[in-house]
Amino acid sequence: MDALALLIAASLNAGTVLAIAALGLLINEKVGVVNLGAEGLMLCGALAGFAAVVQLGVHPLGLVAGMAVAALLSLLFGWMVIYLNTNQYATGLALSLFGAGLSAFAGQSYTQFKLPELTAARVPLLADLPFVGVALFRQHWLVYAAVALALALMWVYDRTRTGLVLRAVGENPDSAHALGYPVRRIRLLAVVVGGALCGLAGAYVSTVYTPLWVEGMIAGKGWIALALTTFATWRPARVLLGAYLFGGVTMLQFHLQGMGVQIPSQFLTMMPYLATIVVLVLISRSPLWIRTHMPQSLGKPFHPGA
């Protein structure tokens, strides 16, 4: 039971990285913008966060720095795809490659540093409960913030006028523009906020999850987060569930190795990515289901007055 509790706790921790990034991408896609640059944003956020903590010695500033750098890169991406009408897919891929190269070059001098591991926060009273306390209530505060963010997005999209406007921009930007809403400004704001969340996820990896900097340390998590939005059919609660499932698959490999299960390590390492492919294949068997839930203007440029 103790091993199971530790596995659940580790899965929540690993899933938080995917959840925060995927919720950021969800915000982008709800207004009709596809951002394939999540991997690059997370890498730049990871480096910025790690460098900030090394230089300043304050962990919260590392998270802020990661968000700020990713937000600036997202602002550039948004300006290009929204105002210059560049291709969203090509621009996103370029951003991902640029972020990977920039972080590798700028991070060479930080590979020698390692941050002290943070003590997990303990929820008063609940942390002392048997099994449940170990599994759920001894986590970093961002683990709980990811759950709160998913719940907040559910409420905003389903219960508020702001959510209605955001969904209208993603479904039919021409109608939203005709009603007087600044479609391009709304999309740009959503892109910046979503990108900042990707940067936060990256900074969480380098300052909390594995407190060190290594080139390419995001290791495909940005792509998995991108797949999660489709897997979840653009619903925040399903994004959260999917993130924890993938987090569980990721951590299972280490627990199996620790238990002495004789499975090649290469196979265990590829399990999260294999699970991603399997899920996408299963979802693709029902294209009508995807089209029904997908924002209708996803990936399509908007030209005011056209």
ROTORNU-151877 format. One record per residue (C-alpha): residue number from 1; x, y, z. Coordinates in steps of 0.5 Angstrom, whole numbers, always signed. Layout:
N
[NUM,[X,Y,Z]]
...
// end
This chain:
306
[1,[+0,+0,+0]]
[2,[+6,+5,+1]]
[3,[+9,+3,-5]]
[4,[+2,+5,-9]]
[5,[+1,+11,-5]]
[6,[+8,+14,-7]]
[7,[+6,+12,-14]]
[8,[+0,+16,-14]]
[9,[+4,+22,-11]]
[10,[+9,+21,-16]]
[11,[+4,+21,-22]]
[12,[+0,+27,-19]]
[13,[+7,+31,-19]]
[14,[+9,+28,-26]]
[15,[+2,+30,-29]]
[16,[+2,+37,-26]]
[17,[+7,+39,-32]]
[18,[+3,+36,-37]]
[19,[-3,+39,-34]]
[20,[-1,+46,-34]]
[21,[+2,+46,-41]]
[22,[-4,+43,-44]]
[23,[-9,+47,-40]]
[24,[-5,+53,-43]]
[25,[-5,+50,-50]]
[26,[-13,+49,-49]]
[27,[-14,+57,-48]]
[28,[-10,+58,-55]]
[29,[-14,+53,-58]]
[30,[-21,+55,-55]]
[31,[-20,+62,-59]]
[32,[-18,+58,-66]]
[33,[-10,+58,-65]]
[34,[-6,+52,-66]]
[35,[+1,+53,-62]]
[36,[+6,+47,-64]]
[37,[+11,+51,-61]]
[38,[+10,+48,-54]]
[39,[+16,+44,-53]]
[40,[+20,+50,-55]]
[41,[+16,+55,-50]]
[42,[+17,+50,-44]]
[43,[+25,+49,-46]]
[44,[+26,+57,-45]]
[45,[+21,+57,-39]]
[46,[+25,+52,-36]]
[47,[+32,+55,-37]]
[48,[+29,+62,-35]]
[49,[+27,+59,-29]]
[50,[+33,+55,-27]]
[51,[+37,+61,-29]]
[52,[+33,+66,-24]]
[53,[+33,+61,-18]]
[54,[+41,+60,-19]]
[55,[+42,+68,-20]]
[56,[+37,+70,-15]]
[57,[+36,+64,-10]]
[58,[+29,+65,-10]]
[59,[+24,+59,-12]]
[60,[+18,+63,-14]]
[61,[+22,+68,-18]]
[62,[+24,+62,-22]]
[63,[+17,+61,-24]]
[64,[+15,+68,-26]]
[65,[+21,+68,-30]]
[66,[+19,+62,-34]]
[67,[+12,+65,-35]]
[68,[+15,+72,-37]]
[69,[+20,+69,-42]]
[70,[+15,+64,-45]]
[71,[+10,+70,-45]]
[72,[+14,+74,-49]]
[73,[+16,+69,-54]]
[74,[+8,+67,-55]]
[75,[+7,+75,-56]]
[76,[+12,+74,-62]]
[77,[+8,+68,-65]]
[78,[+1,+71,-64]]
[79,[+3,+77,-67]]
[80,[+6,+73,-73]]
[81,[+0,+69,-74]]
[82,[-6,+73,-72]]
[83,[-3,+80,-75]]
[84,[+1,+78,-81]]
[85,[-3,+72,-82]]
[86,[+3,+67,-83]]
[87,[+2,+59,-83]]
[88,[+0,+57,-75]]
[89,[+3,+50,-76]]
[90,[+9,+53,-80]]
[91,[+10,+58,-75]]
[92,[+9,+54,-69]]
[93,[+14,+49,-71]]
[94,[+19,+54,-72]]
[95,[+18,+57,-65]]
[96,[+19,+50,-62]]
[97,[+26,+49,-66]]
[98,[+28,+56,-64]]
[99,[+26,+55,-57]]
[100,[+30,+48,-57]]
[101,[+36,+51,-60]]
[102,[+36,+58,-56]]
[103,[+36,+54,-49]]
[104,[+41,+49,-51]]
[105,[+46,+55,-53]]
[106,[+44,+60,-47]]
[107,[+44,+54,-42]]
[108,[+51,+51,-43]]
[109,[+54,+55,-37]]
[110,[+48,+52,-32]]
[111,[+49,+45,-33]]
[112,[+54,+45,-27]]
[113,[+49,+47,-22]]
[114,[+44,+44,-18]]
[115,[+38,+47,-14]]
[116,[+37,+44,-7]]
[117,[+30,+40,-7]]
[118,[+24,+43,-4]]
[119,[+20,+40,+2]]
[120,[+13,+38,-1]]
[121,[+8,+42,+2]]
[122,[+4,+39,+7]]
[123,[-4,+40,+8]]
[124,[-5,+41,+15]]
[125,[-9,+35,+18]]
[126,[-10,+31,+12]]
[127,[-3,+30,+10]]
[128,[-3,+25,+17]]
[129,[-8,+21,+14]]
[130,[-6,+14,+12]]
[131,[-5,+12,+5]]
[132,[-9,+18,+3]]
[133,[-4,+23,+6]]
[134,[+2,+21,+3]]
[135,[-2,+20,-4]]
[136,[-5,+26,-5]]
[137,[-4,+32,+1]]
[138,[+4,+32,+1]]
[139,[+5,+36,-6]]
[140,[+8,+42,-8]]
[141,[+3,+48,-8]]
[142,[+3,+48,-16]]
[143,[+0,+41,-16]]
[144,[-6,+44,-13]]
[145,[-6,+50,-17]]
[146,[-7,+46,-23]]
[147,[-13,+43,-21]]
[148,[-16,+50,-19]]
[149,[-14,+52,-26]]
[150,[-18,+47,-29]]
[151,[-24,+48,-25]]
[152,[-23,+55,-26]]
[153,[-23,+54,-34]]
[154,[-29,+50,-33]]
[155,[-33,+55,-30]]
[156,[-31,+61,-34]]
[157,[-32,+57,-41]]
[158,[-39,+54,-39]]
[159,[-42,+59,-34]]
[160,[-39,+66,-36]]
[161,[-40,+72,-41]]
[162,[-33,+72,-42]]
[163,[-32,+64,-44]]
[164,[-38,+65,-48]]
[165,[-34,+71,-52]]
[166,[-28,+66,-52]]
[167,[-32,+60,-55]]
[168,[-35,+65,-60]]
[169,[-28,+67,-63]]
[170,[-26,+60,-63]]
[171,[-33,+58,-67]]
[172,[-34,+63,-71]]
[173,[-30,+69,-71]]
[174,[-33,+73,-77]]
[175,[-40,+73,-73]]
[176,[-36,+75,-66]]
[177,[-33,+81,-70]]
[178,[-40,+83,-73]]
[179,[-42,+84,-66]]
[180,[-36,+88,-64]]
[181,[-31,+84,-61]]
[182,[-24,+85,-62]]
[183,[-23,+78,-65]]
[184,[-15,+79,-66]]
[185,[-14,+82,-59]]
[186,[-18,+77,-56]]
[187,[-14,+71,-60]]
[188,[-7,+75,-58]]
[189,[-9,+75,-51]]
[190,[-11,+68,-50]]
[191,[-4,+66,-54]]
[192,[+0,+70,-49]]
[193,[-3,+67,-43]]
[194,[-3,+60,-46]]
[195,[+4,+61,-47]]
[196,[+6,+63,-40]]
[197,[+3,+57,-38]]
[198,[+7,+53,-42]]
[199,[+13,+57,-39]]
[200,[+11,+56,-32]]
[201,[+10,+48,-34]]
[202,[+18,+48,-36]]
[203,[+20,+52,-30]]
[204,[+17,+47,-26]]
[205,[+21,+42,-29]]
[206,[+27,+45,-28]]
[207,[+26,+48,-21]]
[208,[+22,+43,-17]]
[209,[+21,+37,-21]]
[210,[+28,+35,-23]]
[211,[+32,+41,-20]]
[212,[+37,+42,-25]]
[213,[+38,+44,-32]]
[214,[+40,+39,-38]]
[215,[+39,+41,-45]]
[216,[+33,+38,-48]]
[217,[+30,+36,-41]]
[218,[+23,+37,-43]]
[219,[+24,+31,-47]]
[220,[+17,+31,-51]]
[221,[+13,+33,-46]]
[222,[+10,+39,-50]]
[223,[+8,+35,-56]]
[224,[+5,+30,-51]]
[225,[+1,+36,-48]]
[226,[-1,+38,-55]]
[227,[-4,+31,-56]]
[228,[-8,+32,-49]]
[229,[-12,+37,-52]]
[230,[-15,+33,-57]]
[231,[-15,+27,-53]]
[232,[-19,+31,-48]]
[233,[-24,+34,-54]]
[234,[-22,+41,-51]]
[235,[-25,+40,-44]]
[236,[-21,+42,-38]]
[237,[-23,+36,-34]]
[238,[-21,+31,-39]]
[239,[-15,+35,-40]]
[240,[-13,+34,-32]]
[241,[-15,+27,-32]]
[242,[-11,+25,-38]]
[243,[-5,+29,-36]]
[244,[-5,+24,-29]]
[245,[-6,+18,-33]]
[246,[+0,+20,-38]]
[247,[+4,+22,-31]]
[248,[+2,+15,-28]]
[249,[+5,+11,-35]]
[250,[+11,+16,-34]]
[251,[+12,+14,-27]]
[252,[+10,+7,-27]]
[253,[+17,+5,-31]]
[254,[+21,+7,-25]]
[255,[+17,+3,-20]]
[256,[+17,-3,-24]]
[257,[+25,-2,-25]]
[258,[+25,-1,-17]]
[259,[+21,-8,-16]]
[260,[+26,-11,-21]]
[261,[+21,-13,-26]]
[262,[+26,-15,-32]]
[263,[+23,-11,-38]]
[264,[+28,-7,-42]]
[265,[+29,+0,-40]]
[266,[+28,+3,-47]]
[267,[+21,+0,-47]]
[268,[+19,+3,-41]]
[269,[+22,+10,-43]]
[270,[+18,+9,-49]]
[271,[+12,+8,-46]]
[272,[+9,+15,-45]]
[273,[+10,+16,-52]]
[274,[+7,+10,-54]]
[275,[+1,+11,-50]]
[276,[+0,+18,-54]]
[277,[+0,+15,-60]]
[278,[-5,+9,-58]]
[279,[-10,+14,-55]]
[280,[-9,+19,-62]]
[281,[-10,+13,-66]]
[282,[-17,+11,-62]]
[283,[-19,+18,-62]]
[284,[-18,+18,-70]]
[285,[-23,+12,-71]]
[286,[-29,+17,-70]]
[287,[-27,+24,-74]]
[288,[-34,+26,-73]]
[289,[-33,+26,-65]]
[290,[-27,+30,-66]]
[291,[-31,+35,-71]]
[292,[-37,+36,-66]]
[293,[-32,+38,-60]]
[294,[-27,+42,-64]]
[295,[-27,+49,-65]]
[296,[-29,+50,-72]]
[297,[-24,+56,-73]]
[298,[-18,+52,-70]]
[299,[-12,+53,-75]]
[300,[-16,+58,-79]]
[301,[-13,+65,-80]]
[302,[-18,+71,-79]]
[303,[-18,+77,-84]]
[304,[-23,+83,-81]]
[305,[-27,+86,-86]]
[306,[-25,+80,-91]]
// end
